[in-house]
Amino acid sequence: MLGIYRQACRVPREGRFSDAGRVRQVGALDDEVFDWCLPLWAADLAPLAEGPENDYRLLVNEWLRLLLAQQLFTFVTAPPTTQPNQETKPVAGTNNEAERTLRGAAQARVTGRTNKTLAGARRQTIVSSVLDSLRLYLPVFTLSSVLAEMQRWLEVGRSCFAEGLQKLHIPAASSSVLDQVFPHPSG
């Protein structure tokens, strides 16, 4: 399976396939996955007790579910995305970039570099989230560009994120997920 995944990653990276060619490549990769999974799936094994055999059975079932839903290799045929800072990137086959972005905050929690109060934890979460989001939004991420963008928010009365939601016709959430994780200290 790792070899099939690596083949899939090479298709958009090589840039030699047209849209139709990438679709054909996904079809060939799907066939490889199906051929690889079919013997175990066709055996129709009953759920086993805990252990590697049952984990393997569940993994094969998940691969086949994603394959049938045409969700296994979506990154191969997806067009490159343009971020708000105008940088265009191909869609990745993993969430590694997002994981790396969150790693600093996770390490802070593990090593005890956390806040002592709920209000402090909430404040740190908001500041970190805004800065990480601005890193993708601003063409040049510097202290002066962050301060200039925040000054613009004060003058306009809303953030670039609220403007993005409006442009996409996405209604703003009535409450923040943050309120569930870190309830506002005032209640």
C-alpha positions in Angstrom: 0.0 0.0 0.0 2.9 2.4 0.7 4.2 1.8 -2.8 0.7 2.6 -4.3 0.5 5.8 -2.1 4.0 6.8 -3.3 2.9 6.3 -6.9 -0.1 8.5 -6.3 2.1 11.2 -4.8 4.3 11.2 -7.9 1.5 11.8 -10.4 0.7 15.5 -9.5 4.4 16.2 -8.6 5.6 15.1 -12.1 3.2 17.5 -13.8 3.3 15.5 -17.0 -0.3 14.4 -16.9 -3.4 16.3 -18.1 -6.5 16.3 -16.0 -7.8 13.3 -18.0 -4.4 11.6 -17.5 -4.5 12.1 -13.8 -8.0 10.6 -13.7 -6.7 7.6 -15.6 -3.8 7.2 -13.2 -6.3 7.3 -10.3 -8.3 4.5 -12.0 -5.1 2.4 -12.3 -4.2 3.1 -8.6 -7.8 2.2 -7.6 -7.4 -1.1 -9.5 -4.2 -1.9 -7.7 -5.7 -1.2 -4.3 -8.8 -3.3 -5.1 -6.6 -6.2 -6.3 -4.6 -6.0 -3.1 -7.6 -5.8 -0.8 -9.9 -8.2 -2.6 -8.6 -11.6 -1.2 -9.1 -10.5 2.4 -12.4 -8.8 1.8 -13.7 -11.7 -0.3 -12.9 -14.0 2.6 -15.7 -12.2 4.6 -14.0 -12.8 7.9 -16.1 -12.3 11.0 -14.9 -9.7 13.5 -12.1 -11.2 15.5 -11.0 -10.5 19.0 -8.4 -7.7 19.5 -5.2 -8.2 17.7 -3.3 -7.5 14.5 -5.4 -9.7 12.3 -8.6 -7.8 13.2 -6.8 -4.5 12.8 -5.7 -5.6 9.3 -9.2 -6.6 8.5 -10.6 -3.2 9.6 -7.9 -1.4 7.6 -8.8 -3.3 4.4 -12.5 -2.5 5.0 -11.6 1.2 5.4 -9.5 1.3 2.3 -12.3 -0.4 0.3 -14.9 2.0 1.8 -12.8 5.0 0.7 -12.1 3.4 -2.7 -15.8 2.9 -3.4 -16.6 6.5 -2.3 -13.8 7.7 -4.6 -12.0 9.4 -1.7 -8.8 7.5 -1.6 -6.8 9.5 -4.2 -8.6 12.9 -4.3 -5.4 14.7 -3.9 -4.2 13.4 -7.3 -7.0 15.0 -9.3 -7.6 18.1 -7.2 -6.4 21.3 -8.8 -3.7 23.2 -6.9 -5.1 25.6 -4.3 -4.3 29.3 -4.1 -3.9 30.5 -0.5 -5.0 34.0 0.6 -1.3 35.1 0.4 -1.5 34.1 -3.4 0.9 31.2 -2.9 -0.3 28.2 -5.1 0.3 24.7 -3.8 -0.7 21.3 -4.9 -3.1 19.5 -2.6 -1.0 17.2 -0.4 -1.7 13.6 0.1 -1.4 13.9 3.9 -2.2 16.4 6.7 1.5 16.6 7.7 1.7 20.4 7.2 -1.3 21.0 9.5 0.2 18.6 12.0 3.5 20.5 11.9 1.7 23.8 12.3 0.0 22.5 15.5 3.1 20.8 16.9 4.4 23.9 18.8 1.2 24.3 20.8 1.0 20.6 21.5 4.6 20.5 22.7 3.9 23.5 25.0 1.1 21.6 26.7 3.3 18.5 27.1 6.3 20.3 28.6 4.2 22.4 31.0 4.7 25.7 29.2 1.0 26.3 29.6 -1.1 28.9 31.3 -2.2 28.6 34.9 -5.7 30.0 34.3 -8.5 29.3 31.9 -8.4 32.9 30.7 -4.7 32.6 30.0 -5.1 29.3 28.1 -8.0 30.9 26.0 -5.9 34.0 25.3 -2.9 31.9 24.2 -5.1 29.7 21.9 -6.7 32.7 20.2 -3.4 34.5 19.7 -1.6 31.4 18.3 -4.5 30.6 16.0 -4.7 34.1 14.6 -1.0 34.3 14.0 -0.9 30.9 12.3 -3.8 31.9 10.1 -2.2 35.2 9.2 1.0 33.4 8.2 -1.1 31.9 5.4 -3.1 35.0 4.6 -0.4 37.7 4.4 1.9 37.8 1.4 4.8 38.7 3.7 4.6 37.6 7.3 6.4 40.1 9.5 5.6 41.9 12.7 4.8 45.1 10.8 2.5 43.3 8.3 0.6 41.6 11.2 0.2 44.9 13.0 -0.9 46.7 9.8 -3.5 44.0 9.2 -4.8 44.2 12.7 -5.0 48.0 12.4 -7.0 47.5 9.2 -9.4 45.3 11.2 -10.0 48.0 13.7 -10.7 50.6 11.0 -13.0 48.3 8.9 -14.7 46.7 11.8 -14.1 43.1 10.9 -11.2 40.7 10.2 -9.9 39.3 7.0 -11.3 36.0 8.1 -14.8 37.4 8.5 -14.5 39.0 5.0 -13.4 35.6 3.6 -16.5 33.9 5.1 -18.7 36.6 3.6 -17.0 36.3 0.2 -17.7 32.5 0.2 -21.3 33.1 1.5 -20.6 31.1 4.6 -22.5 32.3 7.6 -20.5 33.0 10.7 -20.9 30.5 13.5 -23.3 31.5 16.3 -20.7 30.3 18.9 -17.1 29.4 18.8 -15.7 25.9 19.2 -13.3 27.6 21.6 -16.2 28.2 23.9 -16.6 24.4 24.2 -12.9 23.7 24.8 -12.1 26.7 26.9 -15.3 28.2 28.2 -15.2 32.0 28.6 -14.1 32.7 32.2 -17.1 35.0 32.7 -19.5 32.1 32.2 
